[in-house]
Amino acid sequence: MKRNKTKVRTRFAPELRFELRPAAEAPFRALQETEFERLKNRLLARQLTLAPTAEFVPNIRRAANEAAALAWATVFPLLVFPVLFEEKTEAGLTRLEKQAHVYKNSRELLPV
């Protein structure tokens, strides 16, 4: 067993003090969230009025939530959200139409 008893002298730098100030982005973010929610609600309401049937409503709401989550991950969520919402809505409606088509064709193949 090796025993070192070398003492190391410690030296400390002078104590530093600084003042913390809240960032100006906090109130702006709150304002941006409010504007974002207004935009989301306005686009969602418009899209819901255009929905062909009530079965599309959950998909449209899901598309709005997914687009909102993706938009918040960008630098400019208010600019990105409308396009993302439109793309997600179209993809969701296309998926529902394909599912309805497959369901209709599979019903024809089943014996009565």
NORVENZI-V196607 format. One record per backbone hydrogen bond with DSSP energy under -0.5 kcal/mol. CO is the residue of the C=O (numbers start at 1). NH is the residue of the N-H. E is the energy in kcal/mol with one decimal. If there is no record, write none. Layout:
# NORVENZI-V196607
CO_NH_E / CO_NH_E
This chain:
# NORVENZI-V196607
2_4_-0.5 / 3_5_-0.5 / 7_9_-0.5 / 23_26_-0.9 / 24_28_-1.0 / 25_29_-2.9 / 26_30_-1.8 / 27_31_-2.1 / 28_32_-2.8 / 29_33_-2.7 / 30_34_-2.0 / 31_35_-2.3 / 32_36_-2.6 / 33_37_-2.6 / 34_38_-2.1 / 35_39_-2.4 / 36_40_-2.9 / 37_41_-2.7 / 38_42_-2.5 / 39_43_-2.6 / 40_44_-2.6 / 41_45_-2.5 / 42_46_-2.0 / 43_47_-2.3 / 44_48_-2.5 / 45_49_-1.6 / 46_50_-0.9 / 47_51_-0.5 / 48_51_-0.7 / 53_56_-1.3 / 54_57_-1.0 / 56_60_-2.1 / 57_61_-2.4 / 58_62_-2.3 / 59_63_-2.2 / 60_64_-2.1 / 61_65_-2.2 / 62_66_-2.6 / 63_67_-2.5 / 64_68_-2.2 / 65_69_-2.2 / 66_70_-2.2 / 67_71_-2.6 / 68_72_-2.1 / 69_73_-0.6 / 70_73_-0.7 / 71_74_-1.7 / 76_79_-0.7 / 76_80_-1.8 / 77_81_-2.3 / 80_84_-2.1 / 81_85_-3.1 / 82_86_-2.1 / 83_87_-2.5 / 84_88_-2.9 / 85_89_-2.5 / 86_90_-2.4 / 87_91_-2.4 / 88_92_-2.3 / 89_93_-2.6 / 90_94_-2.4 / 91_95_-2.3 / 92_96_-2.2 / 93_97_-2.3 / 94_98_-2.3 / 95_99_-2.3 / 96_100_-2.4 / 97_101_-2.2 / 98_102_-2.6 / 99_103_-2.5 / 100_104_-2.4 / 101_105_-2.4 / 102_106_-2.6 / 103_107_-1.9 / 104_108_-1.3 / 105_109_-1.1 / 106_110_-1.2
